[in-house]
Amino acid sequence: MSNKKAETLSTKILKNYDYATKLEEADIRSLIAKIRYMLKKQPLCKRIQTGSVLAVGDIHGDFNMLKKVISIFQKDKQIDHLIFLGDVVDRGSQSIACVNLIFALIIAQPDKVHFIRGNHEAITVNSRYGFADDIQAFGADEDLFLLFNYAFSELPITLVHEKQKIFYVHGGIPIKSCLLEDIDKLPKGDMQLNNETIKQLLWNDPKNEILQHAYSMRGEGIFYYGLELVEEFLKKNNLEMIVRAHEAFSDGYKYFFDKKVLSVFTSEEYYEYIHAKIALIDEKGLIQIFHPNDYEYALTR
């Protein structure tokens, strides 16, 4: 699909990130149409072979934080991949602009920028936690809200870095052990997370105090997963680590299970007590964690 309008919009947005806040409804529809066409070619378990990664946790409508993160990626040519770990929308004040900016970046650099679906990229959640209200305040009808959610439902739900042997996901692993190939066979377009495995990949949380799994306070069909479940999943899929988001920690990150799982959170606007973090992971898996404001300092350490 040649969508010259979307490509032109992408160029304008990446020259001036704030332009993402000024798009007309027709502009946004063009971006969504282009992204949906691009997503049709992508598996639910996306794979990249090599290269360094900048991993970004929940953004939740924090447009200023998102601009800082993207500026780092655009400036540092030694960062090969930018991975958003989901929950770009809801809670914060500029969810629409955040999605517009990320979509523009994906259109410009589809092999380098990756958007993994979070639980808030589901209509059952973002109809209640701010995104639907943002669409209404924007002056668009429900159709635009549905178009966004159609696109969200087609996003990859996991990403594997072959060289690092790292599994990137929003929530975590399902309680029924699975192979990466099984994830690719899951249904695309599951807007309401009816599939239990998809729901758990987007919702489940690690918990140091358990070995296998336990019911989660988040709701029905959602679980905590423990060390033994993680080790089984990693061994079965020839992986070494899981990098995920989904939980807000005051330090902006937390390791679990002797650093077999890393959780990253990158929003501060709605969560004022959070000191946001991003993770720079080199090709071999060496990790540096820092606030976007401290990026220059982190490079000199």
JOLINCOR-V485122 format. One record per residue. N is the residue number from 1. RES is the residue in one letter. PHI is phi in whole degrees, 0 to 359 (999 if undefined). D_LAST is the distance of its C-alpha to the last C-alpha in Angstrom with 1 decimal. Layout:
# JOLINCOR-V485122
N:RES:PHI:D_LAST
N:RES:PHI:D_LAST
This chain:
# JOLINCOR-V485122
1:M:999:44.9
2:S:262:44.5
3:N:245:43.6
4:K:298:43.2
5:K:297:43.0
6:A:296:39.9
7:E:293:38.2
8:T:294:39.1
9:L:299:37.8
10:S:302:34.5
11:T:299:34.1
12:K:297:35.0
13:I:294:32.7
14:L:285:29.6
15:K:278:30.5
16:N:213:30.7
17:Y:306:29.3
18:D:294:31.7
19:Y:298:34.6
20:A:297:34.0
21:T:272:35.5
22:K:246:38.6
23:L:289:40.0
24:E:279:43.6
25:E:301:44.8
26:A:296:46.0
27:D:296:42.5
28:I:297:40.9
29:R:299:43.6
30:S:295:42.9
31:L:298:39.2
32:I:297:40.2
33:A:300:42.8
34:K:295:40.5
35:I:296:37.9
36:R:297:40.6
37:Y:297:41.9
38:M:294:38.5
39:L:290:38.0
40:K:301:41.4
41:K:274:40.0
42:Q:263:37.0
43:P:285:37.4
44:L:288:36.4
45:C:253:34.0
46:K:283:32.0
47:R:231:30.3
48:I:236:27.6
49:Q:272:27.3
50:T:218:23.9
51:G:105:20.8
52:S:282:17.5
53:V:227:18.0
54:L:252:17.0
55:A:261:19.0
56:V:239:20.5
57:G:279:22.5
58:D:307:25.7
59:I:261:26.0
60:H:47:29.5
61:G:72:30.6
62:D:274:27.5
63:F:294:27.8
64:N:296:25.4
65:M:293:22.5
66:L:299:23.7
67:K:299:23.6
68:K:297:20.0
69:V:296:19.1
70:I:293:21.5
71:S:299:20.2
72:I:298:16.7
73:F:298:18.6
74:Q:291:21.0
75:K:281:18.5
76:D:267:16.1
77:K:287:18.6
78:Q:275:16.3
79:I:270:16.9
80:D:274:20.3
81:H:224:21.5
82:L:245:21.5
83:I:243:23.1
84:F:268:24.7
85:L:268:25.7
86:G:97:28.8
87:D:58:30.2
88:V:282:29.8
89:V:257:33.1
90:D:80:34.8
91:R:70:34.1
92:G:284:32.3
93:S:269:34.1
94:Q:225:33.4
95:S:298:33.7
96:I:297:35.8
97:A:297:33.5
98:C:298:30.6
99:V:294:32.6
100:N:305:34.0
101:L:293:30.5
102:I:293:29.3
103:F:300:32.7
104:A:299:32.4
105:L:291:29.0
106:I:295:30.5
107:I:299:33.6
108:A:284:31.5
109:Q:224:29.1
110:P:296:30.9
111:D:273:29.2
112:K:242:25.6
113:V:247:26.1
114:H:229:27.4
115:F:241:28.9
116:I:271:29.7
117:R:290:32.5
118:G:253:32.0
119:N:294:34.9
120:H:279:35.1
121:E:270:35.9
122:A:225:39.3
123:I:295:42.3
124:T:292:43.2
125:V:260:40.1
126:N:284:39.5
127:S:280:43.1
128:R:241:42.6
129:Y:245:39.1
130:G:127:39.1
131:F:294:39.0
132:A:297:42.8
133:D:295:43.2
134:D:297:40.8
135:I:296:42.9
136:Q:295:46.0
137:A:294:44.7
138:F:294:43.7
139:G:100:47.4
140:A:268:47.4
141:D:272:49.6
142:E:298:48.8
143:D:300:48.9
144:L:293:45.5
145:F:301:44.0
146:L:294:45.5
147:L:298:44.2
148:F:302:40.6
149:N:289:41.3
150:Y:299:42.9
151:A:295:39.7
152:F:301:37.6
153:S:290:39.9
154:E:257:39.3
155:L:293:35.5
156:P:301:33.9
157:I:255:33.4
158:T:212:30.9
159:L:218:28.6
160:V:243:27.8
161:H:263:25.2
162:E:297:27.1
163:K:288:24.3
164:Q:290:21.9
165:K:61:25.0
166:I:247:23.9
167:F:257:26.5
168:Y:260:25.6
169:V:201:28.1
170:H:284:28.7
171:G:261:30.3
172:G:166:30.5
173:I:252:33.2
174:P:285:36.9
175:I:284:38.8
176:K:267:41.0
177:S:305:39.0
178:C:218:38.9
179:L:268:37.8
180:L:301:35.8
181:E:298:39.0
182:D:292:40.6
183:I:296:38.2
184:D:297:39.3
185:K:272:42.8
186:L:291:42.3
187:P:287:44.1
188:K:280:42.5
189:G:82:43.5
190:D:278:43.6
191:M:295:43.3
192:Q:257:44.2
193:L:56:42.3
194:N:286:45.6
195:N:285:44.2
196:E:293:43.1
197:T:291:40.3
198:I:299:38.8
199:K:301:39.1
200:Q:288:37.3
201:L:299:34.4
202:L:269:33.9
203:W:244:34.7
204:N:295:34.1
205:D:236:31.4
206:P:284:29.9
207:K:214:31.0
208:N:296:29.9
209:E:280:33.3
210:I:239:35.4
211:L:257:35.7
212:Q:257:37.7
213:H:209:38.2
214:A:210:39.7
215:Y:294:41.0
216:S:259:38.7
217:M:288:39.6
218:R:290:38.6
219:G:145:42.0
220:E:296:44.4
221:G:79:43.1
222:I:240:39.5
223:F:223:38.0
224:Y:272:35.2
225:Y:239:34.1
226:G:247:33.1
227:L:302:31.5
228:E:297:34.5
229:L:295:34.9
230:V:295:31.2
231:E:297:31.6
232:E:296:34.9
233:F:296:33.6
234:L:296:30.6
235:K:296:32.8
236:K:297:35.6
237:N:249:33.5
238:N:55:31.3
239:L:241:28.1
240:E:240:25.2
241:M:199:23.8
242:I:240:24.7
243:V:244:22.5
244:R:217:24.6
245:A:230:24.9
246:H:82:28.2
247:E:235:27.3
248:A:267:26.0
249:F:245:23.8
250:S:301:22.8
251:D:278:19.1
252:G:85:19.4
253:Y:199:19.0
254:K:200:20.4
255:Y:265:20.7
256:F:231:24.2
257:F:54:26.0
258:D:54:23.3
259:K:67:20.8
260:K:279:23.6
261:V:229:23.5
262:L:241:20.7
263:S:248:22.0
264:V:235:20.3
265:F:226:21.9
266:T:231:21.2
267:S:247:24.1
268:E:234:24.5
269:E:299:27.7
270:Y:277:30.2
271:Y:258:28.0
272:E:292:27.3
273:Y:274:25.9
274:I:271:23.1
275:H:257:19.5
276:A:302:19.0
277:K:223:16.3
278:I:231:15.8
279:A:238:14.5
280:L:261:13.0
281:I:237:14.6
282:D:283:14.7
283:E:302:18.2
284:K:273:18.1
285:G:100:17.1
286:L:289:13.4
287:I:247:12.4
288:Q:241:9.6
289:I:242:11.4
290:F:200:11.1
291:H:285:13.8
292:P:307:14.8
293:N:293:14.6
294:D:260:10.9
295:Y:299:10.2
296:E:299:9.3
297:Y:295:6.7
298:A:299:5.4
299:L:293:5.7
300:T:267:3.8
301:R:288:0.0
